[in-house]
Amino acid sequence: DMLEGKNGPQLMEVNSSPGLEGIEAATGVDVAGEIIQHIEEQVQFPDMDIRQRLTLEKGYGVAEIPIGPDSELVGKTIKESGLRDRDILVLSIIRESQTIPNPKTSREILSGDRILCYGKLLSMKTLFPLHPWPKKRSRRTSKLPTQE
């Protein structure tokens, strides 16, 4: 049972029942204890929109940058890349199916990596691979009939 107020849940009660006891016996999980632990974690670390929280200053934000084979960053460590000098912090590297959180400055950046960064948006924009603009379609024109 849950008692809610204007600001969310105020009181929660977990009652033992034969069904709950059966689940606990079969799984070995203390359901009430797990619920309490989950609520404590939510109070200590509430869900937040991380992009919104990190956009503290105008012109700064979070971006995921794909590293192509022609990127200036390929083969360089985070330190050698000079990203910090451009006001860019590397938060994580996504390499294939592995995420490397808070990578050390000695970590090498490889082609195919995606780097999650926080920093000056204009500086990060220069790191995105260039895509050629699509060719303009030629306009088909036809002459209008003249009125006589």
C-alpha positions as CSV (number, residue, x, y, z in Angstrom):
1,D,0.0,0.0,0.0
2,M,1.2,3.5,-0.7
3,L,0.1,6.9,0.6
4,E,1.0,9.7,-1.8
5,G,1.1,13.4,-1.3
6,K,1.5,16.4,-3.6
7,N,5.3,15.7,-3.9
8,G,5.1,12.0,-4.5
9,P,5.0,8.9,-2.2
10,Q,4.9,9.7,1.5
11,L,4.4,6.3,3.1
12,M,4.8,2.7,1.7
13,E,3.7,-0.5,3.4
14,V,4.6,-4.0,2.2
15,N,2.5,-6.7,3.8
16,S,3.4,-10.3,3.9
17,S,1.0,-12.6,2.0
18,P,1.1,-16.2,1.1
19,G,1.8,-15.2,-2.5
20,L,4.7,-12.9,-1.5
21,E,6.1,-15.6,0.9
22,G,6.0,-18.1,-2.0
23,I,7.9,-15.7,-4.3
24,E,10.5,-15.0,-1.5
25,A,10.9,-18.8,-0.8
26,A,11.3,-19.6,-4.5
27,T,13.7,-16.8,-5.4
28,G,15.5,-16.3,-2.1
29,V,14.9,-12.5,-2.4
30,D,13.7,-10.4,0.5
31,V,11.1,-8.4,-1.5
32,A,10.4,-5.8,1.2
33,G,14.2,-5.3,1.7
34,E,14.7,-4.8,-2.1
35,I,11.9,-2.3,-2.3
36,I,13.3,-0.3,0.6
37,Q,16.8,-0.4,-0.9
38,H,15.4,0.8,-4.3
39,I,13.6,3.7,-2.6
40,E,16.8,4.7,-0.6
41,E,18.8,4.7,-3.9
42,Q,16.2,6.9,-5.6
43,V,16.3,9.4,-2.7
44,Q,20.1,9.5,-2.8
45,F,20.4,9.5,-6.6
46,P,17.2,10.8,-8.1
47,D,16.6,10.4,-11.8
48,M,17.7,13.5,-13.7
49,D,18.0,14.5,-17.3
50,I,21.8,14.5,-17.5
51,R,22.0,16.5,-20.6
52,Q,19.9,19.3,-19.0
53,R,22.1,19.2,-15.9
54,L,25.3,19.4,-17.9
55,T,24.1,22.4,-20.0
56,L,25.1,24.8,-17.3
57,E,26.6,27.5,-19.5
58,K,25.4,28.8,-22.8
59,G,27.4,27.2,-25.6
60,Y,28.3,24.1,-23.6
61,G,26.7,20.7,-23.8
62,V,27.0,17.0,-24.3
63,A,27.6,15.3,-27.6
64,E,28.4,11.8,-28.9
65,I,31.1,12.1,-31.6
66,P,31.7,9.2,-34.0
67,I,35.3,8.6,-34.8
68,G,35.8,7.8,-38.5
69,P,39.0,6.5,-40.1
70,D,40.0,10.0,-41.3
71,S,39.5,11.6,-37.9
72,E,42.4,13.6,-36.5
73,L,41.9,11.8,-33.2
74,V,42.6,8.2,-34.5
75,G,45.6,6.7,-32.9
76,K,46.1,9.4,-30.3
77,T,45.6,9.1,-26.6
78,I,43.0,11.4,-25.0
79,K,45.9,13.5,-23.6
80,E,47.6,13.7,-27.1
81,S,44.4,14.6,-28.7
82,G,44.4,18.1,-27.2
83,L,40.7,17.9,-26.5
84,R,41.1,19.3,-23.0
85,D,42.9,22.3,-24.5
86,R,39.8,22.9,-26.6
87,D,37.6,22.8,-23.5
88,I,36.3,19.3,-24.2
89,L,36.1,16.5,-21.5
90,V,35.8,12.9,-22.6
91,L,33.1,11.3,-20.4
92,S,33.2,7.8,-22.0
93,I,34.3,5.9,-25.0
94,I,31.9,3.4,-26.7
95,R,33.9,0.8,-28.5
96,E,31.9,-1.9,-30.2
97,S,29.6,-3.2,-27.5
98,Q,31.8,-2.0,-24.6
99,T,31.5,1.3,-22.8
100,I,34.6,2.7,-21.1
101,P,33.4,5.2,-18.5
102,N,35.7,8.0,-17.4
103,P,38.6,6.9,-19.6
104,K,42.2,7.6,-18.5
105,T,44.1,10.2,-20.5
106,S,46.4,7.4,-21.6
107,R,43.5,5.6,-23.4
108,E,43.9,5.5,-27.2
109,I,41.1,6.6,-29.5
110,L,40.4,4.2,-32.3
111,S,38.5,4.4,-35.6
112,G,35.0,3.2,-35.0
113,D,34.9,4.6,-31.4
114,R,32.1,6.9,-30.3
115,I,33.2,9.4,-27.6
116,L,30.7,11.0,-25.3
117,C,32.0,14.4,-24.5
118,Y,31.0,17.5,-22.5
119,G,32.4,20.9,-23.5
120,K,32.2,23.8,-25.8
121,L,29.7,22.9,-28.6
122,L,31.5,24.9,-31.3
123,S,34.7,23.0,-30.5
124,M,33.0,19.7,-30.6
125,K,31.2,20.5,-33.9
126,T,34.6,20.6,-35.6
127,L,35.2,16.9,-34.7
128,F,32.2,15.5,-36.5
129,P,33.0,13.8,-39.8
130,L,32.2,15.9,-42.8
131,H,29.5,14.7,-45.0
132,P,29.3,16.1,-48.6
133,W,26.2,18.1,-49.2
134,P,23.7,16.2,-51.4
135,K,23.7,17.3,-55.0
136,K,21.0,19.7,-55.8
137,R,18.2,18.3,-57.9
138,S,17.8,19.9,-61.2
139,R,14.6,21.6,-61.6
140,R,12.3,20.4,-64.3
141,T,10.6,23.3,-66.0
142,S,8.1,23.3,-68.7
143,K,6.8,26.2,-70.6
144,L,3.4,27.4,-69.8
145,P,0.9,27.6,-72.6
146,T,0.5,31.1,-73.9
147,Q,-2.9,32.7,-73.9
148,E,-4.0,34.3,-77.1
